[in-house]
């Protein structure tokens, strides 16, 4: 176990996956000082995910986690050296919940890409704390890498030349990242306000429409929303996501034809 003093004065860590400690012994002998029986790294990670889901990353702390587990904060440090290490482990843990389709050269790459994109979006919505952590850490844990490998395999099946595959991957999954991040945070904001998504949306649009300087913009937006269809925020969002994803896949097909 690394002491608090060593953690404070040690060099900056690049990733928990690069320090060689991710396979640390998970079953130390019961009775060891500050290490209660029944505690292991998996239980700590599961509790971390629960707290991040319910309270968000801004309120997360090792002391709060220890209280959730009914142990001392030092007990947690038997299994992880820093809070950042634990956040990285939690991040990779939720990537392990993604269903990764079997990918073969004979299957329709479009359907596999839809599955991966839809699953990634759902992950970002279900765990709003994930999106900022993806931009903070390297995200090179085994579950995240398995997802990345599946995405690359699908992209190879599109027929795009190798030099264009990473660009296509970025176009699709940066879009999904942005879409899922905004969606997840909007849902979280509505819940915090004690309102449904539709109530929150109507209130916001009503307030904006009362401002004379925004009248033209509101009228234009209303025409677009009516043309898009959908009676609820969720329905409108589903139509937008589906159309945008089809648009990106059509772009891939066009680039394949051009090549």
Secondary structure as GFF3:
##gff-version 3
##sequence-region A 1 259
A	DSSP	alpha_helix	4	9	.	.	.	ID=ss1
A	DSSP	three_ten_helix	16	18	.	.	.	ID=ss2
A	DSSP	alpha_helix	41	55	.	.	.	ID=ss3
A	DSSP	three_ten_helix	57	59	.	.	.	ID=ss4
A	DSSP	alpha_helix	62	69	.	.	.	ID=ss5
A	DSSP	alpha_helix	73	76	.	.	.	ID=ss6
A	DSSP	alpha_helix	83	95	.	.	.	ID=ss7
A	DSSP	alpha_helix	109	126	.	.	.	ID=ss8
A	DSSP	alpha_helix	129	134	.	.	.	ID=ss9
A	DSSP	alpha_helix	142	156	.	.	.	ID=ss10
A	DSSP	alpha_helix	162	193	.	.	.	ID=ss11
A	DSSP	alpha_helix	197	209	.	.	.	ID=ss12
A	DSSP	three_ten_helix	212	214	.	.	.	ID=ss13
A	DSSP	alpha_helix	215	228	.	.	.	ID=ss14
A	DSSP	alpha_helix	233	258	.	.	.	ID=ss15
###
